[in-house]
Amino acid sequence: MRIIAKRLPPDQLISLLLTMFEALGDPEKNCSRAATVMINCLLQERGGVLQEKVPEIVSVLRSKLQEAQGEHILPAAQHSVYLLATQHCAAVVSSLLGSPLPLDSHTCMLWRALAVEPRLAAQVLGLLLEKMSKDVPFKESRAFLLGRTPDRVATLLPLSATCALFEVMSTPAAGPAVLELYPQLFVVLLLRVSCTVGVQLPRNLQAQERRGASPALATRNLEPCSSAVDTLRSMLLRSGSEDVVQRMDLEGGWELLRTSAGHEEGATRLARAMAEHAGPRLPLVLKTLACTHSSAYENQRVTTTAFLAELLNSNVANDLMLLDSLLESLAARQKDTCASVRRLVLRGLANLASGCPDKVRTHGPQLLTAMIGGLDDGDNPHSPVALEAMLGLARLVHLVESWDLRSGLLHVAIRIRPFFDSEKMEFRMASIRLFGHLNKVCHGDCEDVFLDQVVGGLAPLLLHLQDPQATVASACRFALRMCGPNLACEELSAAFQKHLQEGRALHFGEFLNTTCKHLMHHFPDLLGRLLTTCLFYFKSSWENVRAAAPLFTGEHHPLPRPHAARQPRLMPPLHRVPGAALGAQAAAAGGPGPAHCGAPDPAEGPGPRGADEGC
């Protein structure tokens, strides 16, 4: 047979091959077996001249596999595809990618045949990665009804390549090739997962999914994001990262990656699992991820930023000398057009406080500049970037050098004050808790300009002890305890420490009475300012806070004081002042009365925009 194969003219070679393919279905098993031997001999000896005929040969092989019944035919067909691929790998891969989806079991077996030899498997995996990245992952098709959000529909080539990757990597023999291409496979598949979240199948494939697959079809989920997640999971298993897969299984990370609402958290958990169980793989993975900050797809930038941000939450960044490259990657994304990316950048920078706390001082100026910039992000009064900046600053302020913090301390204190009365509970809690941390780092070294902010914050903090959200009230307890030492009044500080301990029941009236007595005795010149601030809360949308405001003003009874002749007369309790005189009295205290006060800016929430600044 080899003599025939070598001497057969090229124009007769394909005719003989096609004849042998027909013989594969011969009911006489010996004839069928003889045909398989001849086919493989012809391909081995003369396959090099058949490049143009590869699509036809692969198509005939697939069709004959579906018709023939002999057990020997499938291994023979697999060997035929393998022989062709050793000579025309790109052509075989392209031909198999043209197979209809979902893949039938015979096509799956042909893909697996390409993984039996490590060098060929690596070549096939590389080609599939190229095919996956070459085409756009989806196309937007607007629904018939105007005004509806455009649907994202998966394109076929990347979807087929994803399914093919799964089949090739499901073969144990593909292990060495997967290890060789670990960083490229991991990054491309992670990007594939991110840009297919919420993407639909083409309509013809949706109809097939609804009808149910026939027994000859593979049972894998064809939904674009799920198929990408399954392939990424398969890649990690084949490369020896079983612990990463197990961690993700236990934490539900794979399911989170599949959903729009949970995808960001899924990427975070994947990074955490990689840092813990696959640390040595990360340097090359990060090198491959370096260029993704300029991806045209917003979802990909969000996913990779979430992944990088979480790595800084682990000491692996320092142990593997990845810290500088991670900070550089995040810095490149600080001006991204997507708010979620900018928010995750700040989260990653703040994670340095957990992963490498001893490095915070070194990078303090860079970290503080990024966080303070985040406070001023965009025009949205409830910017998620600003919220992340407040949460991050609360973690970092205790670790940076005091002189690095000092230059921005006043700006931060002023910038976060409007959030004390935000409509959103998360903003109230974060801003108030950050205010407490700022006071804590200033103990014993509080400058006058910052002390002015501390005093201006007393009334909002005291009133928000009655906030309807327990977490906000708890933040106020913490902030007031931290403010106490900076007020240089031992009695007031002791009262805060005594009454505002976490877990202790608070009798608000009794506490307010004690506090006001100390304020009147030690800070008589501030009473007008405190009372003016309280006026804004008379119209607060929170019932308990609104009720606390007149109670607070009513506690300020004038007390006999030394040198009274040289001090301005204190106001009587506001709840006893007739309404017509209220405006005049407030003006005498240093601010306009309620008749002249405009409504609070809705952007700043239902409370005062800057209570200590007047109207």
Backbone torsions as a table, in degrees:
resi	resn	phi	psi	omega
1	MET	NA	-36.2	179.6
2	ARG	-65.4	-35.3	178.6
3	ILE	-64.3	-42.1	178.6
4	ILE	-63.6	-44.8	-177.9
5	ALA	-60.6	-38.9	-177.6
6	LYS	-73.5	-32.9	-173.5
7	ARG	-96.6	-8.3	-176.4
8	LEU	-68.5	130.6	177.8
9	PRO	-62.1	147.2	-176.6
10	PRO	-56.4	-37.0	-177.1
11	ASP	-70.8	-17.6	179.2
12	GLN	-97.8	-12.7	-175.4
13	LEU	-64.1	-48.0	-177.2
14	ILE	-68.4	-34.0	177.9
15	SER	-63.5	-42.1	178.0
16	LEU	-65.3	-41.8	179.1
17	LEU	-60.3	-46.4	-178.6
18	LEU	-63.4	-35.4	177.4
19	THR	-65.2	-41.6	178.9
20	MET	-65.4	-35.6	176.9
21	PHE	-61.5	-39.6	177.9
22	GLU	-63.2	-33.6	-178.0
23	ALA	-72.7	-14.7	178.2
24	LEU	-59.1	-29.2	-178.8
25	GLY	-91.6	10.0	-179.6
26	ASP	-62.4	131.2	-179.4
27	PRO	-63.5	-23.6	176.6
28	GLU	-80.0	112.8	-173.2
29	LYS	-60.2	-36.0	-179.2
30	ASN	-64.3	-38.0	177.6
31	CYS	-66.1	-41.0	-179.5
32	SER	-64.5	-42.4	178.7
33	ARG	-64.1	-40.6	178.6
34	ALA	-61.3	-38.4	179.8
35	ALA	-63.7	-40.6	-180.0
36	THR	-64.8	-39.6	178.7
37	VAL	-63.2	-44.3	-179.0
38	MET	-65.8	-41.1	179.3
39	ILE	-59.7	-47.7	-177.0
40	ASN	-69.2	-32.4	176.7
41	CYS	-67.3	-43.2	178.9
42	LEU	-63.5	-42.0	-179.1
43	LEU	-67.5	-38.0	-178.7
44	GLN	-69.4	-39.3	-176.3
45	GLU	-83.8	-35.8	-171.9
46	ARG	-125.2	11.2	-176.5
47	GLY	-61.0	-24.3	-177.4
48	GLY	-62.3	-21.8	-178.2
49	VAL	-98.2	7.9	-172.5
50	LEU	-106.1	17.6	-174.5
51	GLN	-55.4	-44.1	-178.2
52	GLU	-68.4	-20.6	-177.0
53	LYS	-96.0	-0.7	-177.0
54	VAL	-56.5	-50.3	179.7
55	PRO	-55.8	-40.1	-179.7
56	GLU	-67.8	-42.1	-179.7
57	ILE	-64.2	-45.0	179.9
58	VAL	-63.3	-41.3	179.6
59	SER	-63.0	-42.6	179.5
60	VAL	-66.1	-41.6	178.7
61	LEU	-58.8	-44.3	-179.3
62	ARG	-63.2	-43.4	-178.2
63	SER	-67.4	-38.5	-180.0
64	LYS	-69.1	-32.9	176.7
65	LEU	-62.4	-35.0	-179.3
66	GLN	-73.9	-25.3	-177.3
67	GLU	-91.6	-41.2	-172.7
68	ALA	-74.8	152.9	-176.3
69	GLN	-112.2	-18.1	-173.8
70	GLY	-65.3	140.9	-179.5
71	GLU	-67.6	-24.8	-177.0
72	HIS	-78.9	-13.1	-172.6
73	ILE	-73.2	-41.9	-178.1
74	LEU	-61.8	-49.0	177.0
75	PRO	-60.0	-36.2	179.3
76	ALA	-66.0	-41.8	179.1
77	ALA	-65.9	-39.4	176.8
78	GLN	-60.9	-41.8	179.7
79	HIS	-66.8	-35.9	178.4
80	SER	-62.7	-44.5	179.1
81	VAL	-65.7	-38.6	178.3
82	TYR	-61.6	-45.7	179.9
83	LEU	-61.8	-43.3	177.7
84	LEU	-61.8	-41.5	-176.5
85	ALA	-67.6	-31.6	178.7
86	THR	-66.1	-20.0	-178.5
87	GLN	-108.0	-29.4	-177.7
88	HIS	-141.3	63.8	-172.3
89	CYS	-59.5	-49.9	-177.2
90	ALA	-60.3	-39.6	-179.4
91	ALA	-67.3	-40.7	179.3
92	VAL	-65.7	-44.0	179.6
93	VAL	-60.9	-45.5	179.6
94	SER	-62.8	-39.1	-179.6
95	SER	-67.2	-43.9	179.0
96	LEU	-67.4	-31.4	177.6
97	LEU	-66.9	-18.3	176.7
98	GLY	-80.3	-1.4	178.9
99	SER	-66.6	142.8	-178.8
100	PRO	-66.6	150.2	176.0
101	LEU	-100.2	150.0	-7.9
102	PRO	-68.6	153.0	-177.2
103	LEU	-65.4	134.4	173.8
104	ASP	-78.9	168.5	-173.4
105	SER	-64.1	-32.7	-179.3
106	HIS	-69.0	-40.7	178.0
107	THR	-65.0	-38.1	176.2
108	CYS	-59.0	-41.1	180.0
109	MET	-67.6	-33.7	177.2
110	LEU	-66.7	-39.6	176.1
111	TRP	-62.0	-41.9	-177.8
112	ARG	-66.1	-27.0	179.1
113	ALA	-64.8	-20.8	-178.6
114	LEU	-81.9	-1.4	-177.3
115	ALA	-105.6	3.9	-172.4
116	VAL	-73.1	-20.5	-179.2
117	GLU	-122.0	123.3	-171.3
118	PRO	-53.6	-42.4	-177.5
119	ARG	-65.4	-43.6	178.0
120	LEU	-66.3	-40.3	-179.9
121	ALA	-60.0	-42.7	179.2
122	ALA	-63.4	-39.1	179.2
123	GLN	-65.5	-42.2	179.7
124	VAL	-65.4	-44.0	179.4
125	LEU	-62.0	-41.4	178.8
126	GLY	-62.6	-41.4	178.5
127	LEU	-65.5	-39.2	179.9
128	LEU	-67.5	-38.3	176.0
129	LEU	-62.3	-40.0	178.5
130	GLU	-64.2	-43.4	179.3
131	LYS	-64.0	-37.5	-178.2
132	MET	-66.7	-36.0	-176.5
133	SER	-88.6	-14.5	-172.9
134	LYS	-73.0	-42.9	-176.1
135	ASP	-95.9	160.2	175.2
136	VAL	-67.3	144.2	-176.0
137	PRO	-73.1	-22.9	-179.2
138	PHE	-156.0	165.2	172.9
139	LYS	-127.2	145.4	-179.6
140	GLU	-95.5	123.5	177.6
141	SER	-123.0	118.0	-177.5
142	ARG	-70.4	139.9	178.4
143	ALA	-67.1	163.8	-177.1
144	PHE	-62.2	-40.4	-179.2
145	LEU	-76.7	129.6	-179.9
146	LEU	-65.1	146.3	176.4
147	GLY	91.1	-11.7	179.7
148	ARG	-79.1	146.6	179.1
149	THR	-61.5	136.6	-179.1
150	PRO	-63.5	139.5	177.3
151	ASP	-82.4	142.2	174.7
152	ARG	-102.0	122.0	-175.4
153	VAL	-116.1	130.7	-177.0
154	ALA	-64.6	142.2	172.5
155	THR	-85.6	152.5	-168.4
156	LEU	-76.0	-40.1	-174.1
157	LEU	-61.5	-51.2	177.9
158	PRO	-63.0	-34.2	178.8
159	LEU	-65.8	-43.4	177.7
160	SER	-64.0	-40.9	179.8
161	ALA	-64.4	-36.5	178.2
162	THR	-64.0	-45.3	178.7
163	CYS	-63.6	-39.3	179.9
164	ALA	-65.8	-41.5	177.5
165	LEU	-57.2	-42.7	179.9
166	PHE	-59.2	-44.9	-177.6
167	GLU	-66.7	-43.6	-179.4
168	VAL	-63.2	-43.9	-176.4
169	MET	-77.1	-11.1	177.0
170	SER	-76.0	-8.8	179.2
171	THR	-88.8	125.0	-178.8
172	PRO	-54.4	-32.8	-177.9
173	ALA	-65.1	-14.8	-179.1
174	ALA	-80.5	-5.5	-175.6
175	GLY	-51.0	-52.7	-179.5
176	PRO	-60.0	-37.9	179.9
177	ALA	-68.0	-38.7	178.7
178	VAL	-65.1	-41.3	177.2
179	LEU	-62.0	-40.5	-179.6
180	GLU	-62.9	-36.8	-176.2
181	LEU	-106.0	22.3	-174.4
182	TYR	-50.8	-55.0	-175.9
183	PRO	-62.3	-42.1	-179.6
184	GLN	-65.5	-43.6	179.9
185	LEU	-63.1	-46.1	-177.0
186	PHE	-61.4	-47.8	-175.6
187	VAL	-67.9	-47.1	-178.1
188	VAL	-62.9	-40.3	179.9
189	LEU	-70.6	-37.1	176.6
190	LEU	-63.5	-41.8	177.3
191	LEU	-65.7	-36.7	177.7
192	ARG	-64.0	-42.6	177.4
193	VAL	-59.4	-46.6	-173.4
194	SER	-64.7	-38.5	-175.3
195	CYS	-90.3	5.2	175.1
196	THR	-111.9	2.8	176.9
197	VAL	-62.7	123.4	179.7
198	GLY	80.2	1.3	-179.7
199	VAL	-84.1	138.7	-176.3
200	GLN	-97.6	160.0	171.5
201	LEU	-74.0	153.1	169.9
202	PRO	-56.8	152.7	-172.3
203	ARG	-58.6	-39.3	-178.5
204	ASN	-64.1	-35.1	177.9
205	LEU	-76.6	-31.1	174.5
206	GLN	-60.8	-41.4	-179.8
207	ALA	-63.3	-40.0	178.5
208	GLN	-65.2	-39.6	178.9
209	GLU	-62.1	-39.7	-179.5
210	ARG	-68.5	-37.7	-179.8
211	ARG	-70.8	-24.8	-178.0
212	GLY	94.4	140.5	-177.5
213	ALA	-74.1	147.7	175.8
214	SER	-74.7	162.1	-178.3
215	PRO	-57.5	-26.4	-177.7
216	ALA	-77.8	-12.0	-177.0
217	LEU	-91.6	150.2	176.3
218	ALA	-63.5	149.1	-175.1
219	THR	-92.3	5.5	-177.9
220	ARG	-66.7	151.2	176.7
221	ASN	-70.8	125.3	-177.3
222	LEU	-91.0	-9.4	-179.9
223	GLU	-54.5	130.8	-168.0
224	PRO	-52.5	-49.8	-176.9
225	CYS	-70.0	-41.3	-180.0
226	SER	-63.4	-39.9	179.2
227	SER	-65.4	-36.6	178.2
228	ALA	-68.5	-41.4	178.2
229	VAL	-63.2	-43.7	179.2
230	ASP	-61.9	-38.6	-179.4
231	THR	-69.6	-40.9	176.1
232	LEU	-61.6	-42.1	178.6
233	ARG	-62.8	-42.8	179.1
234	SER	-63.0	-39.6	179.8
235	MET	-62.8	-42.9	-180.0
236	LEU	-65.8	-38.6	177.8
237	LEU	-64.3	-45.8	-176.4
238	ARG	-68.4	-25.8	-177.4
239	SER	-90.2	1.7	177.9
240	GLY	92.9	9.0	179.3
241	SER	-94.4	49.7	-177.8
242	GLU	-62.2	-33.7	-178.8
243	ASP	-65.3	-35.2	176.6
244	VAL	-63.7	-45.4	-179.3
245	VAL	-63.2	-43.3	-179.0
246	GLN	-64.4	-40.5	178.4
247	ARG	-62.6	-43.7	178.3
248	MET	-65.6	-37.4	176.9
249	ASP	-61.2	-46.6	-176.5
250	LEU	-66.5	-36.1	-176.4
251	GLU	-91.4	0.3	-178.5
252	GLY	70.7	23.4	-176.3
253	GLY	-65.5	-36.4	-178.9
254	TRP	-65.6	-41.1	178.6
255	GLU	-65.4	-37.9	178.1
256	LEU	-63.5	-39.9	179.9
257	LEU	-60.4	-27.0	-175.3
258	ARG	-78.9	-16.7	-171.4
259	THR	-110.3	149.8	178.6
260	SER	-62.9	-43.0	-176.4
261	ALA	-69.9	-32.7	-174.2
262	GLY	-106.2	-0.5	-172.4
263	HIS	-60.3	-44.3	-178.6
264	GLU	-60.8	-43.1	178.0
265	GLU	-67.3	-35.3	176.7
266	GLY	-62.1	-42.3	177.3
267	ALA	-64.4	-36.4	177.8
268	THR	-64.3	-43.5	-179.7
269	ARG	-68.8	-33.1	176.6
270	LEU	-64.7	-43.2	178.2
271	ALA	-62.3	-40.8	179.7
272	ARG	-62.8	-42.9	179.4
273	ALA	-66.9	-38.7	178.5
274	MET	-66.1	-42.0	-179.6
275	ALA	-62.9	-36.0	-176.2
276	GLU	-81.2	-37.2	-170.2
277	HIS	-117.7	-10.7	-178.1
278	ALA	-138.0	36.4	-176.9
279	GLY	-52.2	-46.7	-178.1
280	PRO	-60.2	-19.7	179.2
281	ARG	-80.2	-17.1	-169.0
282	LEU	-69.2	-36.8	-178.8
283	PRO	-55.2	-45.2	179.8
284	LEU	-72.8	-32.7	176.3
285	VAL	-63.2	-45.0	-179.8
286	LEU	-65.0	-36.6	177.9
287	LYS	-62.4	-38.3	179.0
288	THR	-73.2	-31.5	-179.8
289	LEU	-76.7	-12.4	-169.3
290	ALA	-56.3	-34.4	-174.1
291	CYS	-88.8	-1.0	-173.5
292	THR	-76.8	-10.9	-179.2
293	HIS	-65.1	-17.4	179.3
294	SER	-103.9	15.5	179.5
295	SER	-58.3	143.2	179.7
296	ALA	-74.0	-15.8	-176.6
297	TYR	-99.3	120.1	-177.0
298	GLU	-58.5	-41.5	-178.5
299	ASN	-60.3	-37.3	179.6
300	GLN	-67.0	-38.8	179.0
301	ARG	-66.9	-38.4	178.4
302	VAL	-64.4	-46.9	-177.0
303	THR	-62.6	-47.4	-177.4
304	THR	-69.2	-33.0	177.7
305	THR	-68.4	-40.2	176.3
306	ALA	-61.4	-39.9	179.3
307	PHE	-64.4	-48.9	-179.1
308	LEU	-64.7	-39.8	-177.8
309	ALA	-61.4	-39.4	-177.7
310	GLU	-72.6	-27.9	178.2
311	LEU	-61.7	-31.0	178.3
312	LEU	-73.0	-8.9	177.5
313	ASN	-84.2	-1.6	-178.5
314	SER	-120.6	150.3	178.3
315	ASN	-73.4	-4.0	177.9
316	VAL	-61.4	-28.9	179.6
317	ALA	-61.4	-37.8	179.5
318	ASN	-82.2	-40.6	-177.8
319	ASP	-61.8	-37.2	-177.8
320	LEU	-97.6	11.6	179.5
321	MET	56.3	43.6	-180.0
322	LEU	-103.1	-2.9	-170.8
323	LEU	-59.3	-49.9	-176.9
324	ASP	-63.0	-41.2	-179.5
325	SER	-68.2	-36.2	177.6
326	LEU	-66.2	-45.6	179.1
327	LEU	-63.2	-37.1	178.7
328	GLU	-66.2	-41.3	179.1
329	SER	-64.0	-41.5	179.9
330	LEU	-69.8	-38.4	179.6
331	ALA	-61.0	-33.6	179.8
332	ALA	-67.8	-14.8	-176.6
333	ARG	-105.9	2.7	-174.4
334	GLN	-63.2	-29.5	-178.5
335	LYS	-102.3	18.9	-179.1
336	ASP	-58.6	147.1	-179.5
337	THR	-70.9	-16.0	-178.4
338	CYS	-93.5	124.8	-179.0
339	ALA	-62.5	-34.7	-179.8
340	SER	-64.1	-37.7	177.6
341	VAL	-65.7	-45.4	179.6
342	ARG	-63.0	-38.2	178.4
343	ARG	-63.6	-43.6	-178.4
344	LEU	-70.0	-29.1	174.1
345	VAL	-60.3	-46.6	179.9
346	LEU	-64.8	-37.9	177.8
347	ARG	-62.5	-42.7	179.7
348	GLY	-63.2	-43.6	179.0
349	LEU	-62.6	-39.6	178.6
350	ALA	-69.1	-28.2	178.9
351	ASN	-62.8	-16.8	176.6
352	LEU	-59.3	-28.5	179.1
353	ALA	-64.1	-27.1	179.0
354	SER	-95.3	-44.6	-175.2
355	GLY	-77.1	-42.5	-177.5
356	CYS	-139.2	66.6	-175.0
357	PRO	-59.9	-29.1	-179.2
358	ASP	-73.1	-9.8	179.4
359	LYS	-97.8	-5.7	-177.2
360	VAL	-64.3	-41.5	-179.8
361	ARG	-60.3	-41.5	-178.7
362	THR	-60.7	-41.8	-176.1
363	HIS	-102.0	15.5	-175.2
364	GLY	-52.3	-52.3	-178.8
365	PRO	-57.6	-42.2	179.0
366	GLN	-63.8	-42.6	-178.1
367	LEU	-66.5	-45.8	-178.1
368	LEU	-66.5	-39.4	178.0
369	THR	-60.4	-42.5	179.6
370	ALA	-65.6	-43.2	-177.7
371	MET	-67.0	-44.6	-179.4
372	ILE	-65.9	-37.1	174.4
373	GLY	-62.2	-35.7	178.7
374	GLY	-65.5	-30.3	177.6
375	LEU	-62.8	-28.9	-177.7
376	ASP	-101.6	19.4	-174.8
377	ASP	-71.2	122.1	171.1
378	GLY	63.5	-174.0	-178.3
379	ASP	-102.1	-3.2	-177.5
380	ASN	-74.4	118.0	-179.0
381	PRO	-64.4	-19.9	177.1
382	HIS	-116.7	47.7	-178.3
383	SER	-64.4	126.8	176.1
384	PRO	-63.6	-23.6	177.1
385	VAL	-68.2	-42.2	178.0
386	ALA	-63.3	-39.9	178.1
387	LEU	-61.8	-44.7	179.6
388	GLU	-64.2	-35.7	178.7
389	ALA	-63.8	-41.6	178.6
390	MET	-65.6	-42.5	178.3
391	LEU	-63.8	-39.4	-180.0
392	GLY	-68.5	-42.7	179.3
393	LEU	-61.1	-38.6	179.7
394	ALA	-60.6	-29.2	179.6
395	ARG	-83.8	-25.8	-170.9
396	LEU	-97.9	-28.4	-168.3
397	VAL	-60.4	-26.4	-178.8
398	HIS	-81.1	-11.1	-174.0
399	LEU	-107.8	-17.9	-178.9
400	VAL	-82.6	163.2	176.1
401	GLU	-66.0	141.7	-176.2
402	SER	-61.2	-36.4	-179.1
403	TRP	-72.2	-25.7	174.4
404	ASP	-69.2	-37.5	-178.6
405	LEU	-75.3	-34.4	-171.0
406	ARG	-57.8	-38.8	-174.8
407	SER	-66.7	-26.8	-178.7
408	GLY	-109.0	2.2	-174.1
409	LEU	-60.5	-48.8	-177.5
410	LEU	-64.4	-42.9	179.5
411	HIS	-59.6	-43.8	-179.9
412	VAL	-62.9	-46.3	-178.4
413	ALA	-59.9	-42.5	179.9
414	ILE	-69.0	-40.8	-174.5
415	ARG	-68.2	-32.4	-175.5
416	ILE	-87.7	-12.8	-177.0
417	ARG	-57.4	-42.5	179.8
418	PRO	-59.5	-26.2	-178.0
419	PHE	-73.9	-14.1	177.7
420	PHE	-55.9	-31.1	-175.2
421	ASP	-115.4	24.6	179.5
422	SER	-63.8	148.9	175.9
423	GLU	-65.2	-25.4	-175.9
424	LYS	-93.0	125.8	-176.8
425	MET	-57.7	-39.4	-177.4
426	GLU	-60.8	-36.8	-179.1
427	PHE	-73.3	-39.9	177.1
428	ARG	-61.2	-48.3	-176.5
429	MET	-63.6	-47.3	-176.5
430	ALA	-64.9	-43.3	-177.5
431	SER	-67.8	-41.9	-179.1
432	ILE	-67.8	-41.0	179.0
433	ARG	-66.7	-39.3	176.3
434	LEU	-62.8	-39.8	177.0
435	PHE	-57.8	-39.9	176.5
436	GLY	-64.2	-40.9	179.7
437	HIS	-67.3	-37.5	177.2
438	LEU	-62.0	-40.8	177.6
439	ASN	-66.1	-37.7	-178.0
440	LYS	-63.3	-42.7	-178.4
441	VAL	-73.5	-13.4	179.8
442	CYS	-95.9	1.2	-178.6
443	HIS	-53.9	124.9	178.7
444	GLY	82.0	-2.9	-178.0
445	ASP	-149.2	53.3	-175.5
446	CYS	-98.2	116.1	179.5
447	GLU	-75.1	158.8	-176.3
448	ASP	-60.0	-39.2	-177.3
449	VAL	-66.2	-34.4	177.5
450	PHE	-77.8	-35.8	177.6
451	LEU	-58.6	-33.7	177.6
452	ASP	-62.2	-37.5	177.2
453	GLN	-70.4	-35.2	177.8
454	VAL	-62.2	-47.8	180.0
455	VAL	-62.7	-43.3	-179.9
456	GLY	-64.2	-22.4	-179.8
457	GLY	-89.3	-7.1	-175.5
458	LEU	-61.5	-49.3	-176.7
459	ALA	-60.9	-49.3	177.8
460	PRO	-59.2	-39.8	-178.9
461	LEU	-66.9	-42.4	179.2
462	LEU	-64.2	-41.6	-178.7
463	LEU	-70.9	-35.5	-179.2
464	HIS	-77.0	-0.9	166.9
465	LEU	-61.9	-19.7	177.7
466	GLN	-100.1	17.0	179.7
467	ASP	-60.2	142.0	-179.8
468	PRO	-65.2	-20.6	178.6
469	GLN	-95.0	123.4	-176.7
470	ALA	-61.4	-34.3	-178.9
471	THR	-66.9	-33.5	178.1
472	VAL	-71.1	-44.2	178.1
473	ALA	-60.1	-38.9	177.9
474	SER	-65.1	-39.8	177.5
475	ALA	-62.7	-37.3	177.7
476	CYS	-65.3	-40.5	176.0
477	ARG	-57.3	-48.6	-179.4
478	PHE	-61.7	-46.7	-176.8
479	ALA	-62.8	-42.0	-179.6
480	LEU	-66.9	-38.3	176.7
481	ARG	-62.6	-36.1	179.3
482	MET	-75.7	-30.2	179.1
483	CYS	-70.3	-33.1	-172.6
484	GLY	-48.2	-54.6	-177.6
485	PRO	-61.1	-29.0	-178.6
486	ASN	-76.4	-13.4	179.5
487	LEU	-84.7	-5.2	177.5
488	ALA	54.7	39.2	177.3
489	CYS	-134.2	102.8	-174.3
490	GLU	-61.3	-39.2	-178.4
491	GLU	-64.3	-43.0	-179.6
492	LEU	-68.0	-43.1	178.6
493	SER	-61.8	-40.5	179.0
494	ALA	-65.1	-37.4	178.4
495	ALA	-64.5	-43.0	178.1
496	PHE	-61.7	-44.7	-178.6
497	GLN	-65.7	-35.1	-177.0
498	LYS	-74.2	-48.6	-171.6
499	HIS	-87.6	-20.6	-168.6
500	LEU	-110.1	20.1	175.5
501	GLN	-65.8	142.2	179.6
502	GLU	-61.5	137.9	178.1
503	GLY	87.1	-8.7	-179.9
504	ARG	-92.7	134.5	177.6
505	ALA	-65.7	137.7	-177.3
506	LEU	-111.4	121.8	171.1
507	HIS	-89.8	99.1	-167.5
508	PHE	-61.8	-43.7	-178.3
509	GLY	-61.1	-45.9	179.8
510	GLU	-63.9	-44.1	179.8
511	PHE	-63.0	-42.9	-178.3
512	LEU	-65.2	-38.1	178.2
513	ASN	-61.3	-47.0	179.6
514	THR	-62.3	-44.3	-178.4
515	THR	-62.6	-45.8	-177.2
516	CYS	-65.2	-35.9	177.3
517	LYS	-60.9	-43.4	179.5
518	HIS	-67.6	-38.5	179.7
519	LEU	-64.5	-44.1	-179.6
520	MET	-65.8	-35.0	-177.0
521	HIS	-76.2	-40.6	-172.6
522	HIS	-100.5	-24.2	-177.2
523	PHE	-131.1	56.5	-176.0
524	PRO	-62.2	-30.7	-177.7
525	ASP	-72.4	-12.4	-177.8
526	LEU	-94.1	-7.4	-172.6
527	LEU	-61.8	-41.0	179.5
528	GLY	-58.4	-42.5	179.5
529	ARG	-65.7	-43.6	179.6
530	LEU	-62.6	-42.6	-178.8
531	LEU	-66.8	-39.2	177.7
532	THR	-62.3	-40.8	177.4
533	THR	-60.2	-41.3	-177.8
534	CYS	-62.9	-29.0	-178.5
535	LEU	-56.8	-34.6	-178.6
536	PHE	-64.3	-28.9	-175.2
537	TYR	-84.8	-3.8	176.9
538	PHE	-64.9	-20.8	179.3
539	LYS	-115.1	22.3	179.4
540	SER	-61.4	145.6	179.3
541	SER	-77.7	-11.0	177.7
542	TRP	-93.9	119.9	-171.5
543	GLU	-58.9	-47.1	-176.9
544	ASN	-67.3	-36.4	177.2
545	VAL	-68.2	-41.1	179.0
546	ARG	-62.2	-37.9	179.8
547	ALA	-72.0	-29.6	-178.1
548	ALA	-74.2	-25.3	-175.4
549	ALA	-62.2	-52.2	177.8
550	PRO	-66.4	-29.8	176.6
551	LEU	-63.7	-39.9	179.2
552	PHE	-65.9	-46.2	179.8
553	THR	-67.1	-33.3	-178.4
554	GLY	-70.6	-18.7	-179.4
555	GLU	-79.8	-10.6	-175.4
556	HIS	-88.3	70.4	175.2
557	HIS	-81.0	139.6	179.2
558	PRO	-67.8	140.5	178.0
559	LEU	-118.2	149.7	174.8
560	PRO	-60.9	138.0	-178.2
561	ARG	-136.4	150.3	173.1
562	PRO	-62.8	149.3	177.6
563	HIS	57.6	36.1	-175.9
564	ALA	-61.3	-29.0	-176.4
565	ALA	-64.8	-26.6	-177.8
566	ARG	-93.7	-0.8	-178.3
567	GLN	-106.0	147.5	176.6
568	PRO	-64.8	146.9	-179.0
569	ARG	-68.4	132.5	179.3
570	LEU	-72.8	150.9	179.2
571	MET	-75.6	148.8	171.2
572	PRO	-71.6	166.9	178.8
573	PRO	-56.5	134.8	-174.6
574	LEU	-66.3	-28.4	-177.5
575	HIS	-71.8	-9.4	178.0
576	ARG	-100.9	-3.6	-176.4
577	VAL	-88.2	131.1	177.1
578	PRO	-58.2	149.5	-176.1
579	GLY	-57.7	-37.7	-177.2
580	ALA	-66.4	-26.4	-177.0
581	ALA	-94.9	-5.7	-173.3
582	LEU	-63.3	-41.8	-178.8
583	GLY	-65.3	-42.9	-179.7
584	ALA	-64.2	-40.0	-179.1
585	GLN	-65.4	-41.9	179.5
586	ALA	-64.1	-37.1	179.1
587	ALA	-65.0	-38.0	178.1
588	ALA	-64.7	-27.3	179.8
589	ALA	-80.0	-6.6	176.5
590	GLY	117.4	12.0	179.8
591	GLY	-156.1	164.9	-179.5
592	PRO	-70.9	152.1	178.7
593	GLY	-78.7	172.2	-175.6
594	PRO	-64.0	-24.7	-179.4
595	ALA	-65.9	-20.3	-177.8
596	HIS	-110.7	3.1	-177.6
597	CYS	-88.6	126.6	175.0
598	GLY	-73.0	164.6	177.2
599	ALA	-67.0	147.9	178.6
600	PRO	-58.7	146.7	177.3
601	ASP	-62.4	124.8	-179.3
602	PRO	-57.1	-28.7	-179.3
603	ALA	-65.6	-22.0	-177.6
604	GLU	-99.9	3.4	178.8
605	GLY	95.8	179.5	-174.4
606	PRO	-75.0	-14.1	-179.4
607	GLY	-92.7	-164.2	-176.9
608	PRO	-73.7	145.3	176.4
609	ARG	-76.5	-37.1	178.3
610	GLY	-158.8	76.6	-167.2
611	ALA	-59.0	-33.2	-178.1
612	ASP	-79.5	-4.3	-178.6
613	GLU	-99.7	1.7	-176.1
614	GLY	78.9	-164.6	-177.7
615	CYS	-84.1	NA	NA
